[in-house]
């Protein structure tokens, strides 16, 4: 039970018990009408348990109960109605609170008339039963707290927006620094190594392994730096690719020369955004590795929506050797980090019949 709920229960019990004990001590209940009146008094107090969830309904119930026990000659203040007015105004229902208060103020003299049968005493008792000042105070307290909560929410929202703006500015600053300091140098290394390899092959010379390694490192560094800069510049306003974009991704890979098939099985429940994006990145990275390193002719992508998990399989018929110990690259490490962060499992290794396989299981809660 939440702290607010405990407070509401305590207030409801107190408002129901204190006037009841006071009334019974002053004048013990005798007739059935007295029992009914004190029952209405208890109901009006206990109704305050729901004052946060249904303030208007509680306001109506407490008002009717106040009229009822006043008409049954139980002259006790309508404390529960005051709490209900406070809660209704705090919830923003100002008009309802004013109309209910005016209606009760107008009805209480009638209730007193029913119990006293004396017009003068009835009017006097109506004024004493629920003074207008208490109603105004209850409404003012509710409005003051509502305004305070609104200002607190605005202050919190402003703080979050300021922190987000500063983070965006810092991210863009880092992106600019990386671009200015690294992009040019890496581009020079990449271009020079590509040119050196081209010239050596054109002359018929043997290309040194170190030079080939430099060329591959330059390509990989350029690709990773480009991806990093894109991530840093992403302001979350542009749509990010997800599961819906996987068919388009597979089609691009197929048009580039790799015979790729896509199979989607199971229903399509709403999945969390993080899972949606992660699946796309896993398929993208897996197919990129196939096209660059596997020397494969075909590849298959299978996405299976299970009862409580989403399974992704990407396989190829490339030259991966099951006897060789796989050396995880940056791409595989990145995929593993993404999957682990979501509480999933990733297995990437050469297949027994040749080629390479990536198997990913991600937990998904149906909504």
C-alpha positions as CSV (number, residue, x, y, z in Angstrom):
1,X,0.0,0.0,0.0
2,X,1.4,3.4,-1.0
3,X,2.1,6.1,1.6
4,X,-0.7,8.4,0.1
5,X,-3.2,5.5,0.5
6,X,-2.2,4.9,4.1
7,X,-2.7,8.7,4.8
8,X,-6.1,8.6,3.2
9,X,-7.2,5.6,5.2
10,X,-6.0,7.2,8.5
11,X,-7.8,10.5,7.7
12,X,-11.0,8.6,6.8
13,X,-10.9,6.6,10.0
14,X,-10.2,9.7,12.1
15,X,-13.0,11.7,10.5
16,X,-15.4,8.9,10.9
17,X,-14.5,8.0,14.5
18,X,-13.9,11.3,16.2
19,X,-17.4,12.9,15.5
20,X,-19.0,9.5,16.1
21,X,-17.4,9.2,19.6
22,X,-18.2,12.9,20.3
23,X,-21.8,12.5,19.3
24,X,-22.4,9.3,21.2
25,X,-20.7,10.7,24.3
26,X,-22.9,13.8,24.2
27,X,-26.1,12.1,23.4
28,X,-26.1,8.3,23.1
29,X,-28.1,6.9,20.2
30,X,-31.5,5.6,21.1
31,X,-33.9,5.3,18.2
32,X,-33.4,3.7,14.9
33,X,-33.2,7.2,13.3
34,X,-30.3,8.0,15.6
35,X,-28.5,4.8,14.5
36,X,-29.2,5.7,10.8
37,X,-27.8,9.2,11.4
38,X,-24.6,8.0,13.0
39,X,-24.3,5.4,10.2
40,X,-24.4,8.3,7.7
41,X,-21.8,10.1,9.8
42,X,-19.5,7.0,9.6
43,X,-20.1,6.6,5.9
44,X,-19.2,10.2,5.1
45,X,-15.9,9.8,6.9
46,X,-15.0,6.4,5.4
47,X,-15.8,7.7,1.9
48,X,-12.6,9.9,2.2
49,X,-10.6,6.8,1.4
50,X,-11.4,7.4,-2.3
51,X,-10.9,11.1,-2.2
52,X,-7.9,11.1,-4.5
53,X,-9.3,8.6,-7.0
54,X,-12.9,9.9,-7.2
55,X,-13.0,13.4,-5.6
56,X,-16.3,14.4,-7.2
57,X,-18.1,11.2,-6.2
58,X,-16.7,11.6,-2.6
59,X,-17.9,15.2,-2.6
60,X,-21.5,14.1,-3.5
61,X,-21.5,11.3,-1.0
62,X,-20.3,13.4,1.9
63,X,-22.7,16.2,1.0
64,X,-25.7,13.8,1.0
65,X,-24.6,12.2,4.2
66,X,-24.2,15.6,5.9
67,X,-27.7,16.6,4.8
68,X,-29.0,13.2,6.0
69,X,-27.6,13.2,9.6
70,X,-28.5,16.9,10.0
71,X,-32.0,16.1,9.0
72,X,-32.0,13.3,11.6
73,X,-31.2,15.8,14.4
74,X,-27.5,15.0,14.7
75,X,-25.9,18.5,15.0
76,X,-22.3,17.8,14.1
77,X,-20.0,19.7,11.7
78,X,-19.7,18.2,8.2
79,X,-15.9,17.7,8.5
80,X,-15.9,15.0,5.8
81,X,-17.5,17.4,3.4
82,X,-14.7,20.0,4.1
83,X,-12.1,17.4,3.3
84,X,-14.0,16.5,0.1
85,X,-14.1,20.2,-1.0
86,X,-10.4,20.4,-0.4
87,X,-9.7,17.3,-2.5
88,X,-12.1,18.3,-5.3
89,X,-10.5,21.8,-5.6
90,X,-7.0,20.2,-5.5
91,X,-8.0,17.9,-8.4
92,X,-9.0,21.0,-10.4
93,X,-12.8,20.6,-10.2
94,X,-13.5,24.2,-9.0
95,X,-17.0,24.6,-10.5
96,X,-18.2,21.3,-9.0
97,X,-16.8,22.2,-5.6
98,X,-18.5,25.6,-5.6
99,X,-21.9,24.3,-6.8
100,X,-21.8,21.5,-4.2
101,X,-20.9,23.9,-1.4
102,X,-23.7,26.3,-2.4
103,X,-26.2,23.5,-2.6
104,X,-25.3,22.1,0.8
105,X,-25.4,25.6,2.4
106,X,-28.8,26.1,1.0
107,X,-30.0,22.6,2.0
108,X,-28.8,22.6,5.6
109,X,-31.4,25.0,6.9
110,X,-34.0,22.7,5.3
111,X,-32.4,19.7,7.1
112,X,-32.5,21.6,10.4
113,X,-36.2,22.5,9.8
114,X,-37.0,18.8,9.3
115,X,-35.5,18.0,12.7
116,X,-36.4,21.1,14.7
117,X,-39.7,22.2,13.1
118,X,-38.8,25.7,14.1
119,X,-37.9,28.2,11.3
120,X,-35.8,30.6,13.4
121,X,-33.8,27.9,15.1
122,X,-33.5,26.1,11.8
123,X,-31.9,29.1,10.1
124,X,-29.6,29.7,13.1
125,X,-28.6,26.0,13.2
126,X,-28.0,26.0,9.4
127,X,-25.5,28.8,9.8
128,X,-23.7,27.1,12.7
129,X,-23.6,23.7,11.1
130,X,-21.3,24.6,8.3
131,X,-19.9,28.1,8.2
132,X,-19.0,29.6,4.9
133,X,-15.6,30.6,6.1
134,X,-14.6,26.9,6.6
135,X,-15.7,26.1,3.1
136,X,-13.6,29.0,1.7
137,X,-10.6,27.9,3.7
138,X,-10.9,24.3,2.5
139,X,-11.2,25.4,-1.1
140,X,-8.3,27.8,-0.7
141,X,-6.1,25.1,0.8
142,X,-6.9,22.8,-2.0
143,X,-6.1,25.4,-4.7
144,X,-2.9,26.5,-2.9
145,X,-1.6,22.9,-2.9
146,X,-2.7,22.4,-6.5
147,X,-0.7,25.4,-7.6
148,X,2.3,24.3,-5.5
149,X,2.2,20.9,-7.2
150,X,1.9,22.5,-10.6
151,X,4.9,24.8,-10.0
152,X,6.9,21.8,-8.7
153,X,6.1,19.8,-11.9
154,X,7.0,22.8,-14.1
155,X,10.3,23.2,-12.2
156,X,11.1,19.5,-12.5
157,X,10.3,19.6,-16.2
158,X,12.4,22.7,-16.7
159,X,15.3,21.1,-14.9
160,X,15.0,17.9,-17.1
161,X,14.8,20.0,-20.3
162,X,17.8,22.1,-19.2
163,X,19.8,18.9,-18.5
164,X,18.8,17.3,-21.8
165,X,19.7,20.5,-23.7
166,X,23.1,20.6,-22.0
167,X,23.7,16.9,-22.8
168,X,22.7,17.5,-26.4
169,X,25.1,20.4,-26.6
170,X,27.9,18.4,-25.1
171,X,27.2,15.5,-27.4
172,X,27.4,17.7,-30.5
173,X,30.6,19.3,-29.1
174,X,32.2,15.9,-28.8
175,X,31.0,15.0,-32.3
176,X,32.6,18.1,-33.7
177,X,35.9,17.5,-31.9
178,X,36.0,13.9,-33.1
179,X,35.3,15.0,-36.7
180,X,37.9,17.8,-36.7
181,X,40.6,15.8,-34.9
182,X,40.2,12.2,-36.3
183,X,38.2,12.1,-39.5
184,X,40.9,13.8,-41.6
185,X,43.8,11.7,-40.2
186,X,41.9,8.5,-40.6
187,X,40.8,9.4,-44.1
188,X,44.5,10.1,-45.0
189,X,45.6,6.8,-43.7
190,X,42.8,5.0,-45.5
191,X,43.4,6.8,-48.9
192,X,47.2,6.3,-48.7
193,X,47.0,2.6,-47.8
194,X,44.4,2.0,-50.6
195,X,46.7,3.8,-53.1
196,X,49.7,1.9,-51.9
197,X,48.0,-1.5,-52.3
198,X,46.7,-0.5,-55.7
199,X,50.1,0.7,-57.0
200,X,51.8,-2.5,-55.6
201,X,49.3,-4.7,-57.4
202,X,49.5,-2.7,-60.6
203,X,53.3,-3.2,-60.6
204,X,52.9,-6.9,-59.9
205,X,54.7,-6.7,-56.6
206,X,53.7,-8.7,-53.6
207,X,51.6,-6.6,-51.2
208,X,53.0,-6.7,-47.7
209,X,50.7,-8.1,-45.0
210,X,51.3,-5.1,-42.8
211,X,50.1,-2.8,-45.6
212,X,46.9,-4.9,-46.1
213,X,46.4,-4.8,-42.3
214,X,46.7,-1.0,-42.3
215,X,44.2,-0.8,-45.2
216,X,41.7,-3.0,-43.4
217,X,42.2,-1.1,-40.1
218,X,41.7,2.2,-41.9
219,X,38.5,1.0,-43.4
220,X,37.2,-0.3,-40.1
221,X,38.2,2.8,-38.2
222,X,36.5,5.0,-40.8
223,X,33.3,2.9,-40.5
224,X,33.3,2.9,-36.7
225,X,34.0,6.6,-36.5
226,X,31.2,7.4,-38.9
227,X,28.8,5.3,-36.9
228,X,30.0,7.0,-33.7
229,X,29.5,10.4,-35.1
230,X,26.0,9.5,-36.3
231,X,25.1,8.3,-32.8
232,X,26.4,11.4,-31.2
233,X,24.6,13.7,-33.6
234,X,21.3,11.8,-33.2
235,X,18.9,14.1,-31.3
236,X,16.2,11.4,-31.0
237,X,13.9,13.5,-33.3
238,X,14.6,11.6,-36.5
239,X,13.0,8.1,-36.7
240,X,15.4,5.2,-36.0
241,X,15.2,2.0,-37.9
242,X,13.6,-1.0,-36.3
243,X,11.8,-4.2,-37.0
244,X,9.6,-2.7,-39.7
245,X,12.8,-1.7,-41.6
246,X,14.3,-5.2,-41.7
247,X,12.7,-6.2,-45.0
248,X,14.1,-3.0,-46.6
249,X,17.5,-3.8,-45.2
250,X,17.4,-7.4,-46.6
251,X,16.4,-6.1,-50.0
252,X,19.3,-3.7,-50.1
253,X,21.7,-6.5,-49.2
254,X,20.1,-8.7,-51.9
255,X,20.4,-6.0,-54.5
256,X,24.1,-5.7,-53.6
257,X,24.7,-9.3,-54.7
258,X,24.1,-11.5,-51.7
259,X,21.2,-13.9,-52.1
260,X,19.4,-13.2,-48.8
261,X,16.0,-14.5,-47.6
262,X,13.9,-13.3,-44.8
263,X,11.4,-15.4,-42.8
264,X,9.2,-13.9,-40.1
265,X,7.2,-16.3,-37.9
266,X,4.7,-15.8,-35.2
267,X,2.5,-12.9,-34.2
268,X,3.6,-9.3,-34.1
269,X,3.1,-8.0,-30.6
270,X,4.2,-4.6,-29.6
271,X,7.8,-4.8,-28.5
272,X,9.8,-2.3,-26.5
273,X,11.5,0.3,-28.5
274,X,15.0,-0.8,-27.3
275,X,14.3,-4.4,-28.5
276,X,12.9,-3.1,-31.8
277,X,16.0,-1.1,-32.6
278,X,18.4,-3.8,-31.3
279,X,17.0,-6.4,-33.6
280,X,17.5,-4.2,-36.6
281,X,21.1,-3.4,-35.6
282,X,21.8,-7.1,-35.0
283,X,20.5,-8.0,-38.5
284,X,22.4,-5.1,-40.0
285,X,25.7,-5.9,-38.4
286,X,25.4,-9.6,-39.1
287,X,24.7,-9.1,-42.8
288,X,27.5,-6.5,-43.0
289,X,29.9,-9.1,-41.6
290,X,28.6,-11.6,-44.2
291,X,29.2,-9.3,-47.1
292,X,32.6,-8.2,-46.0
293,X,34.2,-11.2,-44.4
294,X,32.3,-14.4,-45.1
295,X,32.7,-14.8,-48.9
296,X,29.2,-16.3,-48.8
297,X,26.8,-16.8,-51.7
298,X,23.6,-17.0,-49.6
299,X,22.3,-15.8,-46.2
300,X,19.1,-16.3,-44.3
301,X,17.4,-14.1,-41.7
302,X,14.7,-15.5,-39.5
303,X,12.7,-13.6,-36.9
304,X,10.5,-15.6,-34.6
305,X,8.0,-13.9,-32.3
306,X,7.5,-16.3,-29.4
307,X,5.3,-16.2,-26.4
308,X,7.7,-14.3,-24.2
309,X,10.8,-13.8,-26.4
310,X,11.9,-12.7,-29.8
311,X,14.4,-14.9,-31.6
312,X,16.7,-13.7,-34.4
313,X,18.8,-16.1,-36.5
314,X,21.2,-14.9,-39.2
315,X,23.2,-17.6,-41.1
316,X,25.4,-17.8,-44.2
317,X,27.2,-20.4,-46.3
318,X,30.5,-18.7,-46.2
319,X,34.0,-19.9,-45.5
320,X,33.9,-19.9,-41.7
321,X,35.7,-23.0,-40.3
322,X,34.1,-24.7,-37.3
323,X,37.5,-26.0,-36.3
324,X,39.0,-22.5,-36.0
325,X,38.7,-20.4,-32.9
326,X,36.6,-17.4,-33.7
327,X,38.1,-14.0,-32.9
328,X,35.3,-11.6,-32.0
329,X,35.5,-8.3,-33.8
330,X,34.1,-4.9,-32.8
331,X,30.8,-5.7,-34.5
332,X,30.2,-8.9,-32.5
333,X,31.3,-7.3,-29.3
334,X,28.8,-4.5,-29.9
335,X,26.0,-6.9,-30.6
336,X,26.8,-8.8,-27.4
337,X,26.7,-5.6,-25.4
338,X,23.3,-4.6,-26.8
339,X,21.8,-8.1,-26.2
340,X,23.2,-8.4,-22.7
341,X,21.9,-4.9,-21.7
342,X,18.4,-6.1,-22.6
343,X,18.8,-9.3,-20.6
344,X,19.0,-11.5,-23.7
345,X,21.4,-14.2,-25.0
346,X,23.7,-14.2,-28.0
347,X,25.5,-17.1,-29.6
348,X,27.7,-16.4,-32.6
349,X,30.0,-19.2,-34.1
350,X,30.8,-21.1,-37.2
351,X,28.3,-23.8,-38.2
352,X,29.2,-27.4,-38.3
353,X,28.2,-27.7,-42.0
354,X,30.1,-24.5,-42.9
355,X,29.3,-20.9,-42.7
356,X,28.6,-18.7,-39.7
357,X,25.5,-18.4,-37.5
358,X,24.3,-15.7,-35.2
359,X,21.5,-16.7,-32.8
360,X,19.9,-14.1,-30.5
361,X,17.1,-14.4,-27.9
362,X,15.6,-11.3,-26.4
363,X,12.9,-11.3,-23.6
364,X,9.7,-9.5,-24.6
365,X,6.8,-8.8,-22.4
366,X,3.5,-8.7,-24.2
367,X,1.5,-5.5,-23.7
